[in-house]
Amino acid sequence: MAQMRAVLIKGGKGPVENLFIGNAPKPSPSAQQVLVKIKAFGLNRMDLSQREGHYPPPPGSSDILGVEFSGTVDELGSSVTEWKTGDEVLGLAGGGAYAEYIAVAKTHIWRKPTNLSWVEAASIPENWLTAFQAVSYEGGIQKGEVALVHAGASGVGVAANQLARFFGASRVFTTASSKEKLDWLLKIPEGPTDAINYKTENFAEIIKKETGGKGVNLIVDFVGKDHWEKNIDALSIDGRMILLAFLSGNDPKVNLGPLLYKRLRIQGSTLRSRSVDYQTGLIAAFRDKAFGSITGEDGNGLLKSYIHAVYPWTKVQEAHKEMAANANSGKIILEVV
């Protein structure tokens, strides 16, 4: 069987020191798949969870880490006519992107614009699709509404802040853990209008004061338990909250009263575990409504993808440590070298 290089985990799971580059079977595309030779791939918090044994990939997906990538089409499945070898693409997968090659559904790649570098292209699929899903596809932000985005300096947070403005929010509040991150967020063109340090300030009180007691129409949250009561307090009548993760825990003390009398909608949302059909529809909607407006940081697009750091994949341990320390403002990318 043909081999390729990939980032592997000694023992299948464990600490960051267990990551190493070794040999793995090179995948072959099925009839409806393409094989992509990877140039760069994005680092996501789920990769850390999977490495530690807490987030297994969906059934049928590769055990190799990584869900987003950029690269060139290297081989076509027998039923694929939409692509040709050499096409430059970016894409989404259930796993397998920490490698030289990945076999992926033909519906889950799209063309890389010439104005995006390989690194910039690899920064888009998981973060921007998750943010688009939360803000628009599921969250239904409307023109003139007010939004709150937690973890504002994370890859998804940076995208969600911009997308809320892009789809017409009149005001976007965001939270982060340091003055440096807050100052950086406020410098993003068409980014958040207001930034709050959740460690030193009560974001619910600030939001209610700033909105004349009305609160926000939409919250995008990753934190869970520690933010729960303040999130409920900050939501407006008929407000919605899209819960993407629960980094602080999943067992908050719940007062059901506000959910009833404020008519709140609380919705959990995932991307990796969704059906192929759902992901295909989401990708198509994202391409139609937002993707064409994204450029790199130095581009002139209405939406910008911000890169915090770029590592060669030989330094994958250092990249994981950087994310684990919550040191990033923007996306961490690794290049296959």
C-alpha positions as CSV (number, residue, x, y, z in Angstrom):
1,M,0.0,0.0,0.0
2,A,1.3,3.5,-0.9
3,Q,2.4,5.6,2.1
4,M,2.4,9.2,3.0
5,R,3.6,11.4,5.8
6,A,1.1,12.5,8.5
7,V,1.0,13.8,12.0
8,L,0.3,10.8,14.2
9,I,-0.2,10.4,18.0
10,K,1.8,7.8,19.9
11,G,-0.6,5.4,21.6
12,G,-3.6,7.0,19.7
13,K,-4.1,9.7,22.3
14,G,-2.2,11.7,24.9
15,P,-0.3,14.9,25.7
16,V,1.2,17.2,23.1
17,E,4.5,15.4,23.3
18,N,2.9,12.4,21.7
19,L,2.5,14.2,18.4
20,F,5.0,13.1,15.7
21,I,5.3,12.9,11.9
22,G,5.3,9.4,10.7
23,N,4.1,7.2,7.8
24,A,0.4,6.4,7.2
25,P,-1.5,4.7,4.4
26,K,-2.1,7.1,1.5
27,P,-5.9,7.3,1.0
28,S,-7.6,6.5,-2.3
29,P,-10.6,8.5,-3.4
30,S,-14.0,6.7,-3.7
31,A,-16.2,7.3,-6.7
32,Q,-17.6,10.6,-5.3
33,Q,-14.4,11.8,-3.7
34,V,-11.2,13.7,-4.8
35,L,-7.7,13.2,-3.5
36,V,-6.1,16.5,-2.5
37,K,-2.4,17.1,-2.0
38,I,-2.3,19.4,1.1
39,K,-0.4,22.6,1.2
40,A,-1.6,24.0,4.6
41,F,-4.1,23.1,7.3
42,G,-5.7,24.9,10.1
43,L,-5.5,24.2,13.8
44,N,-8.7,24.0,15.8
45,R,-9.5,23.5,19.5
46,M,-11.3,20.2,18.6
47,D,-7.8,18.9,17.5
48,L,-6.6,19.3,21.0
49,S,-9.6,17.5,22.4
50,Q,-9.3,14.7,19.9
51,R,-5.6,14.4,20.7
52,E,-6.4,14.0,24.4
53,G,-9.0,11.3,23.6
54,H,-12.2,13.4,24.2
55,Y,-13.5,14.0,20.7
56,P,-13.4,11.0,18.3
57,P,-13.9,11.7,14.6
58,P,-17.3,10.9,13.0
59,P,-17.8,7.3,11.8
60,G,-16.1,6.8,8.5
61,S,-13.6,9.7,8.9
62,S,-9.9,9.4,9.2
63,D,-8.4,9.1,12.7
64,I,-5.7,11.6,11.7
65,L,-6.3,15.1,13.1
66,G,-7.5,18.0,11.1
67,V,-10.7,19.2,9.4
68,E,-9.7,22.1,7.1
69,F,-7.0,22.4,4.5
70,S,-5.9,24.0,1.2
71,G,-4.1,22.2,-1.6
72,T,-4.3,20.9,-5.2
73,V,-6.5,18.2,-6.6
74,D,-4.2,15.2,-7.2
75,E,-6.6,12.4,-8.2
76,L,-10.3,12.1,-9.1
77,G,-12.9,9.5,-8.1
78,S,-14.4,7.5,-10.9
79,S,-17.7,9.5,-10.9
80,V,-16.2,13.0,-10.4
81,T,-16.5,15.3,-13.4
82,E,-16.7,18.7,-11.7
83,W,-12.9,18.9,-10.9
84,K,-9.7,18.2,-12.7
85,T,-6.2,17.4,-11.4
86,G,-4.2,20.5,-10.5
87,D,-7.3,22.6,-9.4
88,E,-6.4,24.7,-6.4
89,V,-9.0,24.2,-3.6
90,L,-9.8,24.6,0.0
91,G,-12.0,22.3,1.9
92,L,-13.6,20.7,4.9
93,A,-13.3,17.1,6.2
94,G,-14.3,15.0,9.2
95,G,-10.6,14.4,9.8
96,G,-7.3,13.6,8.1
97,A,-6.0,17.1,7.2
98,Y,-2.7,16.8,9.2
99,A,-1.2,14.9,6.3
100,E,0.3,15.1,2.8
101,Y,-2.9,13.8,1.2
102,I,-6.6,13.7,2.0
103,A,-9.6,12.0,0.3
104,V,-12.7,14.2,0.6
105,A,-16.2,14.5,-0.8
106,K,-16.3,16.4,-4.1
107,T,-19.0,18.6,-2.5
108,H,-16.7,19.7,0.4
109,I,-14.1,21.5,-1.6
110,W,-14.3,24.8,-3.4
111,R,-12.0,26.8,-5.6
112,K,-9.2,28.8,-4.0
113,P,-9.4,32.5,-5.2
114,T,-6.1,33.7,-6.6
115,N,-6.0,36.5,-4.1
116,L,-5.8,34.1,-1.2
117,S,-2.5,32.4,-0.3
118,W,-2.4,28.8,0.7
119,V,-2.2,29.8,4.3
120,E,-5.1,32.2,4.1
121,A,-7.2,29.7,2.2
122,A,-6.6,27.0,4.9
123,S,-7.8,29.4,7.6
124,I,-11.3,29.6,6.2
125,P,-13.3,26.4,6.0
126,E,-13.9,25.3,9.6
127,N,-13.8,28.7,11.3
128,W,-15.9,30.6,8.8
129,L,-18.4,27.9,8.1
130,T,-18.9,27.4,11.9
131,A,-19.3,31.2,12.3
132,F,-21.6,31.5,9.3
133,Q,-23.7,28.6,10.6
134,A,-24.1,30.2,14.1
135,V,-24.7,33.8,12.9
136,S,-26.8,33.4,9.8
137,Y,-27.7,29.8,8.8
138,E,-29.0,28.8,12.3
139,G,-28.9,32.1,14.3
140,G,-30.7,34.1,11.6
141,I,-29.2,37.5,12.4
142,Q,-31.4,40.3,10.9
143,K,-30.6,43.8,9.8
144,G,-30.7,46.2,12.7
145,E,-30.3,43.5,15.4
146,V,-27.7,43.4,18.1
147,A,-25.3,40.5,18.7
148,L,-22.9,39.2,21.3
149,V,-20.0,37.0,20.3
150,H,-17.9,35.3,23.1
151,A,-14.3,34.2,22.6
152,G,-14.0,37.1,20.2
153,A,-10.3,36.6,19.5
154,S,-10.6,33.0,18.6
155,G,-10.7,32.0,14.9
156,V,-14.5,31.4,15.0
157,G,-15.0,34.5,17.1
158,V,-13.1,36.8,14.7
159,A,-15.2,35.5,11.8
160,A,-18.5,35.7,13.7
161,N,-17.9,39.3,14.8
162,Q,-17.4,40.3,11.2
163,L,-20.3,38.2,9.8
164,A,-22.7,39.7,12.3
165,R,-21.9,43.2,10.9
166,F,-21.8,41.9,7.3
167,F,-25.4,40.6,7.7
168,G,-26.6,43.9,9.1
169,A,-26.3,43.8,12.9
170,S,-26.3,47.4,14.1
171,R,-24.1,46.7,17.0
172,V,-21.9,43.7,17.9
173,F,-20.5,43.2,21.4
174,T,-17.7,40.7,21.9
175,T,-15.8,39.4,24.9
176,A,-12.1,38.4,25.4
177,S,-9.8,37.8,28.4
178,S,-7.2,40.6,28.0
179,K,-6.8,44.2,27.1
180,E,-4.5,43.3,24.2
181,K,-7.1,41.1,22.6
182,L,-9.8,43.6,23.1
183,D,-7.8,46.4,21.6
184,W,-6.9,44.2,18.7
185,L,-10.5,43.3,18.1
186,L,-11.7,46.9,18.0
187,K,-9.1,47.6,15.3
188,I,-10.7,45.1,12.9
189,P,-12.6,46.9,10.1
190,E,-16.3,45.9,10.3
191,G,-15.5,43.9,13.4
192,P,-17.1,44.3,16.8
193,T,-18.4,47.7,17.8
194,D,-17.9,47.0,21.6
195,A,-15.4,44.8,23.4
196,I,-15.7,43.6,27.0
197,N,-13.2,41.9,29.3
198,Y,-15.3,39.1,30.8
199,K,-12.7,38.5,33.5
200,T,-13.0,42.0,35.0
201,E,-16.4,43.2,33.8
202,N,-20.0,42.0,33.9
203,F,-20.9,41.8,30.3
204,A,-24.6,41.4,30.9
205,E,-24.8,44.6,33.0
206,I,-22.8,46.6,30.4
207,I,-24.9,45.3,27.5
208,K,-28.2,46.1,29.3
209,K,-26.9,49.6,30.0
210,E,-25.7,50.2,26.5
211,T,-29.0,48.9,24.9
212,G,-31.3,50.7,27.2
213,G,-32.3,47.5,29.0
214,K,-33.3,45.7,25.8
215,G,-30.3,43.3,25.5
216,V,-29.0,41.4,22.5
217,N,-31.0,39.5,19.9
218,L,-28.3,36.8,19.3
219,I,-25.5,35.3,21.3
220,V,-22.8,33.0,20.0
221,D,-21.3,31.2,22.9
222,F,-18.5,28.7,23.4
223,V,-18.1,28.9,27.2
224,G,-21.2,27.3,28.6
225,K,-21.5,27.1,32.4
226,D,-19.6,30.2,33.5
227,H,-21.5,32.5,31.1
228,W,-24.9,30.9,31.3
229,E,-26.7,33.2,33.8
230,K,-25.2,36.4,32.3
231,N,-26.1,35.2,28.8
232,I,-29.7,34.7,29.8
233,D,-29.7,38.1,31.5
234,A,-28.2,39.7,28.4
235,L,-30.7,38.3,25.9
236,S,-33.6,40.4,24.7
237,I,-37.2,39.3,24.5
238,D,-37.3,36.6,21.7
239,G,-33.6,36.4,21.9
240,R,-31.6,33.4,20.5
241,M,-28.4,31.8,21.7
242,I,-26.3,29.4,19.6
243,L,-24.2,27.2,21.9
244,L,-21.1,25.9,20.0
245,A,-19.1,24.5,23.0
246,F,-19.0,24.5,26.8
247,L,-15.4,25.1,27.6
248,S,-16.2,26.0,31.3
249,G,-18.5,23.0,31.8
250,N,-22.0,21.8,30.8
251,D,-23.9,21.8,34.0
252,P,-25.0,25.3,34.8
253,K,-27.6,26.1,37.5
254,V,-30.7,26.8,35.3
255,N,-33.6,29.1,36.2
256,L,-36.2,28.3,33.6
257,G,-38.3,31.4,34.3
258,P,-36.5,33.7,31.8
259,L,-36.6,31.1,29.0
260,L,-40.4,31.3,29.3
261,Y,-41.2,34.9,29.9
262,K,-38.5,36.2,27.6
263,R,-39.5,33.5,25.0
264,L,-35.8,32.6,24.5
265,R,-34.5,30.1,21.9
266,I,-31.4,28.2,23.1
267,Q,-29.9,26.0,20.4
268,G,-26.9,23.8,20.4
269,S,-25.0,23.5,17.1
270,T,-22.2,21.4,15.7
271,L,-20.6,21.1,12.3
272,R,-18.3,18.1,12.3
273,S,-21.0,15.6,13.2
274,R,-23.6,16.8,10.8
275,S,-24.7,14.8,7.8
276,V,-23.0,15.1,4.4
277,D,-26.2,16.6,3.0
278,Y,-26.4,19.3,5.8
279,Q,-22.7,20.2,5.3
280,T,-23.2,20.4,1.5
281,G,-26.1,22.8,1.9
282,L,-24.2,24.9,4.4
283,I,-21.1,25.1,2.2
284,A,-23.2,26.1,-0.8
285,A,-25.0,28.8,1.2
286,F,-21.7,30.1,2.6
287,R,-20.2,30.3,-0.9
288,D,-23.2,32.2,-2.2
289,K,-23.6,34.6,0.6
290,A,-20.2,35.4,2.1
291,F,-17.2,33.6,0.8
292,G,-16.6,35.9,-2.1
293,S,-16.2,38.9,0.3
294,I,-13.3,37.3,2.3
295,T,-9.7,38.3,1.7
296,G,-6.6,38.1,3.7
297,E,-5.7,40.7,6.3
298,D,-4.1,43.0,3.7
299,G,-6.9,42.6,1.1
300,N,-9.8,44.9,0.4
301,G,-12.6,42.5,1.1
302,L,-15.5,43.4,3.5
303,L,-14.5,40.3,5.5
304,K,-10.9,39.5,6.4
305,S,-9.2,36.3,7.7
306,Y,-6.6,37.0,10.3
307,I,-3.6,34.8,10.9
308,H,-2.1,34.7,14.3
309,A,0.9,32.4,13.5
310,V,2.1,30.0,10.8
311,Y,4.2,27.0,11.7
312,P,5.8,24.3,9.6
313,W,4.1,21.1,10.5
314,T,7.3,19.8,12.0
315,K,6.5,22.2,14.8
316,V,3.0,20.8,15.4
317,Q,3.7,20.4,19.1
318,E,4.5,24.1,19.5
319,A,1.4,25.1,17.6
320,H,-0.8,23.0,19.9
321,K,0.9,24.5,22.9
322,E,0.1,28.0,21.5
323,M,-3.6,27.3,21.2
324,A,-3.8,25.5,24.6
325,A,-2.4,28.7,26.2
326,N,-5.2,30.7,24.6
327,A,-2.4,33.0,23.2
328,N,-3.8,33.4,19.8
329,S,-5.7,36.3,18.3
330,G,-6.8,34.9,15.0
331,K,-6.0,31.6,13.3
332,I,-3.0,29.2,13.7
333,I,-2.0,27.5,10.5
334,L,0.5,24.8,9.7
335,E,2.3,24.3,6.4
336,V,3.2,20.9,5.0
337,V,6.9,21.0,4.2
